[in-house]
Amino acid sequence: MAIEVVQALTHDKIELRFRGPLHLLVAYDEGIRGNGETLIESLPASTQRDLKRKLAFVPAGHEYREWQEPRTRGRIVFFYFDPAKAPSASSAGPTALAPRLFFEDSTLWETALKMAALIENGAENRQYCEALGVVLAHELVRRSAGARRVEAPARGGLAGWQQRIVAAYIEDHITEHIALATLARSVRLSTYHFCRAFKRSFGTPPHRYHNARRIERAKMFLAQPMYSVTQIALKVGFSETSSFTAAFRRATGSTPTAYRRSLA
């Protein structure tokens, strides 16, 4: 895997283009463009202006083109993956991966930016950096395999601002019990309407989403050998190792220890 960081320090027009034998993950760390367009082959072009915290995935062989006139300082991180060495999500292999444009995924985002920061600052722990790379590749492939090519917002779901508020609250209180009424109040909905809208937007009920986020957070800790499984269980809100192991197995099909061995 290779990483490239592009920073826009002026308002001058920027043009980017890539097509190659590598998978490309694009992480927009900063930036609002006054004008511009982004195109990934086989997807409709987008003129979205606020790019902060957005991700894009370009499978090997697809063309990626972008131009923009930055309104604010911009920063984009590019991750290049060799398909021959990337994990496969199924027997279909890398060919099953679909392009995605301007999506949000907190697990991918956190892992990608943490890895970029380590490399930019001259990471001393090479094993930790490599482990993060493996986690990033696995999560990217798992999420991209068979993804819908156009992700239209669900009818009757939460508005974009409501999704961001709820997702951020859950991330900030990942280790706690979160009452449905608390989440509903944060987006000005009744509990009944919130539950229905949440499931339409996220594809799962709030409590299952919360548990899934705990497991995703646990995966990041499992990439760090300094933490024991018991410590990780406590860090993600489980009072007992046994309940954490059971929840992890239900979500991933393997135990935390087996998952950690697969990263080695």
Phi, psi and omega per residue, in radians:
M1 nan 2.471 3.071
A2 -2.157 2.649 -3.125
I3 -2.220 2.396 3.122
E4 -2.336 2.360 -3.138
V5 -2.027 2.230 3.111
V6 -2.059 2.211 3.130
Q7 -2.088 2.370 3.073
A8 -1.826 1.995 -3.080
L9 -1.802 -0.121 3.126
T10 -2.235 -3.101 3.115
H11 -1.693 0.182 -3.133
D12 -1.183 2.630 -3.127
K13 -1.116 2.398 3.129
I14 -2.086 2.411 3.064
E15 -2.184 2.303 -3.120
L16 -2.241 2.500 3.121
R17 -2.671 2.453 3.096
F18 -2.666 2.384 2.906
R19 -2.638 2.201 -3.097
G20 -2.903 -3.080 -3.112
P21 -1.450 0.247 -3.106
L22 -2.012 2.620 2.938
H23 -1.297 2.556 -3.138
L24 -2.252 2.183 2.994
L25 -1.892 2.215 -3.126
V26 -1.937 2.162 3.130
A27 -2.030 2.022 -3.131
Y28 -1.567 1.725 -3.063
D29 -1.308 -0.719 -3.138
E30 -2.471 2.822 2.950
G31 2.251 2.314 2.938
I32 -2.233 2.216 -3.111
R33 -1.782 2.454 3.090
G34 -1.299 -0.519 3.122
N35 -2.736 2.721 3.106
G36 2.707 3.058 -3.128
E37 -2.677 2.482 3.084
T38 -2.181 2.338 -3.105
L39 -2.341 2.269 2.962
I40 -2.062 2.257 -3.077
E41 -0.863 2.309 3.124
S42 1.454 0.014 3.062
L43 -2.076 2.664 3.058
P44 -1.100 2.504 3.100
A45 -1.187 2.681 3.141
S46 -2.203 2.425 3.063
T47 -1.926 0.364 3.140
Q48 -0.923 2.425 -3.033
R49 -1.737 -0.702 3.132
D50 -1.501 1.878 -3.052
L51 -1.808 -0.048 -3.044
K52 -1.043 2.295 3.097
R53 1.163 0.343 3.072
K54 -1.646 2.696 3.105
L55 -2.186 2.699 3.027
A56 -2.483 2.532 3.130
F57 -2.193 2.239 -3.129
V58 -2.074 1.882 3.120
P59 -1.142 2.716 3.122
A60 -0.919 2.367 3.111
G61 1.590 -0.288 3.112
H62 -1.495 2.642 3.125
E63 -1.612 2.438 3.062
Y64 -2.155 2.191 3.108
R65 -2.336 2.464 3.127
E66 -2.672 2.443 2.938
W67 -2.382 2.586 -3.136
Q68 -2.738 2.659 3.000
E69 -1.971 1.706 -3.016
P70 -1.064 2.333 3.028
R71 -1.580 -0.573 3.090
T72 -2.210 2.987 3.088
R73 -1.005 2.313 -3.089
G74 -2.073 2.651 3.118
R75 -2.575 2.149 -3.131
I76 -2.184 2.363 3.107
V77 -1.975 2.227 -3.132
F78 -1.896 2.263 3.097
F79 -2.011 2.136 -3.123
Y80 -1.878 2.200 -3.114
F81 -2.034 2.409 3.045
D82 -1.414 2.015 -3.115
P83 -1.019 -0.541 -3.115
A84 -1.162 -0.417 -3.109
K85 -1.923 -0.040 -3.128
A86 -1.374 2.610 3.087
P87 -1.172 2.653 3.097
S88 -1.780 2.377 3.130
A89 -1.394 -0.366 -3.128
S90 -2.807 -3.081 3.123
S91 -1.143 -0.298 3.125
A92 -1.222 -0.395 3.074
G93 1.275 -2.861 -3.058
P94 -1.045 -0.435 -3.098
T95 -1.151 -0.274 -3.127
A96 -1.398 -0.158 -3.071
L97 -1.284 2.414 -3.107
A98 -1.956 2.567 3.084
P99 -1.201 2.618 3.113
R100 -2.475 2.444 -3.069
L101 -2.214 2.198 3.069
F102 0.943 1.099 3.054
F103 -1.982 2.903 3.138
E104 -2.093 2.357 3.108
D105 -2.677 1.871 -3.019
S106 -1.114 -0.604 3.138
T107 -1.172 -0.869 3.094
L108 -1.043 -0.748 -3.088
W109 -1.073 -0.888 -3.099
E110 -1.093 -0.757 -3.133
T111 -1.147 -0.770 -3.113
A112 -1.104 -0.831 -3.098
L113 -1.237 -0.580 3.075
K114 -1.122 -0.734 -3.139
M115 -1.166 -0.739 3.123
A116 -1.084 -0.714 -3.141
A117 -1.141 -0.703 3.122
L118 -1.061 -0.775 -3.094
I119 -1.212 -0.738 3.137
E120 -1.104 -0.569 -3.114
N121 -1.591 0.124 3.122
G122 1.294 1.150 -3.068
A123 -0.972 2.246 3.116
E124 -1.539 -0.525 -3.119
N125 -1.606 1.554 -3.085
R126 -1.119 -0.667 -3.123
Q127 -1.097 -0.723 3.117
Y128 -1.115 -0.747 3.138
C129 -1.099 -0.746 3.127
E130 -1.155 -0.664 3.118
A131 -1.116 -0.703 3.080
L132 -1.084 -0.672 3.110
G133 -1.081 -0.706 3.118
V134 -1.144 -0.760 3.116
V135 -1.078 -0.773 -3.136
L136 -1.055 -0.786 -3.132
A137 -1.115 -0.760 3.134
H138 -1.090 -0.824 -3.100
E139 -1.173 -0.671 3.128
L140 -1.097 -0.817 -3.125
V141 -1.144 -0.758 -3.103
R142 -1.091 -0.677 -3.102
R143 -1.390 -0.474 -3.071
S144 -1.557 -0.407 -3.095
A145 -1.109 2.114 3.098
G146 1.217 0.234 -3.137
A147 -1.107 2.559 3.094
R148 -1.127 2.412 -3.073
R149 -1.248 -0.512 3.047
V150 -2.218 2.089 -3.064
E151 -1.775 1.518 -3.136
A152 -1.353 2.550 3.111
P153 -1.104 2.465 -3.105
A154 -1.241 2.371 3.094
R155 -1.195 2.387 3.125
G156 1.361 0.117 -3.139
G157 -1.546 -3.016 3.120
L158 -1.301 2.584 3.031
A159 -1.206 2.860 -3.111
G160 -0.979 -0.768 -3.120
W161 -1.159 -0.585 3.115
Q162 -1.202 -0.720 3.103
Q163 -1.046 -0.760 -3.118
R164 -1.128 -0.723 -3.128
I165 -1.127 -0.820 -3.106
V166 -1.136 -0.802 -3.123
A167 -1.088 -0.719 -3.140
A168 -1.156 -0.688 3.135
Y169 -1.106 -0.759 3.135
I170 -1.109 -0.719 3.121
E171 -1.098 -0.691 -3.098
D172 -1.289 -0.342 -3.106
H173 -2.182 0.643 -3.013
I174 -1.037 -0.538 -3.066
T175 -1.565 -0.057 -3.020
E176 -1.825 2.833 2.935
H177 -1.359 2.213 -3.101
I178 -1.971 2.116 3.139
A179 -1.305 2.465 3.109
L180 -1.032 -0.662 -3.122
A181 -1.076 -0.615 3.129
T182 -1.138 -0.796 3.125
L183 -1.129 -0.736 -3.114
A184 -1.093 -0.743 3.138
R185 -1.113 -0.589 -3.089
S186 -1.134 -0.382 3.137
V187 -2.081 0.287 2.997
R188 1.087 0.766 3.105
L189 -2.244 2.772 2.988
S190 -1.265 2.793 -3.129
T191 -1.061 -0.705 -3.121
Y192 -1.079 -0.904 -3.106
H193 -1.202 -0.577 3.119
F194 -1.096 -0.814 -3.107
C195 -1.050 -0.750 3.130
R196 -1.151 -0.793 -3.102
A197 -1.184 -0.668 -3.141
F198 -1.074 -0.810 -3.114
K199 -1.128 -0.623 3.107
R200 -1.156 -0.651 -3.084
S201 -1.405 -0.727 -3.034
F202 -1.789 -0.173 3.098
G203 1.388 0.135 -3.121
T204 -2.765 2.691 3.111
P205 -1.129 2.786 -3.094
P206 -0.971 -0.760 -3.078
H207 -1.184 -0.591 3.095
R208 -1.241 -0.658 3.080
Y209 -1.086 -0.756 3.123
H210 -1.036 -0.810 3.120
N211 -1.110 -0.677 3.129
A212 -1.118 -0.668 3.114
R213 -1.167 -0.609 3.063
R214 -1.077 -0.745 -3.126
I215 -1.159 -0.690 3.119
E216 -1.129 -0.681 3.089
R217 -1.138 -0.680 3.125
A218 -1.082 -0.665 3.122
K219 -1.032 -0.678 3.128
M220 -1.140 -0.704 3.119
F221 -1.199 -0.588 3.139
L222 -1.164 -0.346 3.075
A223 -1.360 -0.130 -3.120
Q224 -1.924 1.847 -3.010
P225 -1.128 -0.217 -3.114
M226 -1.271 -0.217 -3.133
Y227 -1.820 2.367 3.045
S228 -1.433 2.896 3.120
V229 -1.088 -0.661 3.113
T230 -1.109 -0.746 3.112
Q231 -1.105 -0.705 -3.128
I232 -1.157 -0.698 3.107
A233 -0.979 -0.789 3.136
L234 -1.175 -0.645 -3.106
K235 -1.144 -0.483 -3.113
V236 -1.862 0.227 2.956
G237 1.707 0.247 3.090
F238 -1.776 2.308 -3.101
S239 -1.415 -0.356 -3.123
E240 -2.279 2.489 3.131
T241 -1.106 -0.627 -3.100
S242 -1.119 -0.738 3.133
S243 -1.195 -0.629 3.074
F244 -1.115 -0.797 -3.136
T245 -1.070 -0.737 3.141
A246 -1.129 -0.758 3.138
A247 -1.156 -0.697 3.138
F248 -1.128 -0.721 3.137
R249 -1.143 -0.708 3.118
R250 -1.087 -0.650 -3.064
A251 -1.414 -0.587 -2.998
T252 -2.052 -0.297 -3.087
G253 1.506 0.021 3.111
S254 -2.466 2.882 3.103
T255 -1.425 2.835 3.084
P256 -1.003 -0.691 -3.138
T257 -1.132 -0.753 3.124
A258 -1.138 -0.673 3.110
Y259 -1.096 -0.763 -3.141
R260 -1.091 -0.692 3.122
R261 -1.115 -0.618 -3.117
S262 -1.176 -0.358 3.120
L263 -1.443 -0.329 -3.055
A264 -1.204 nan nan
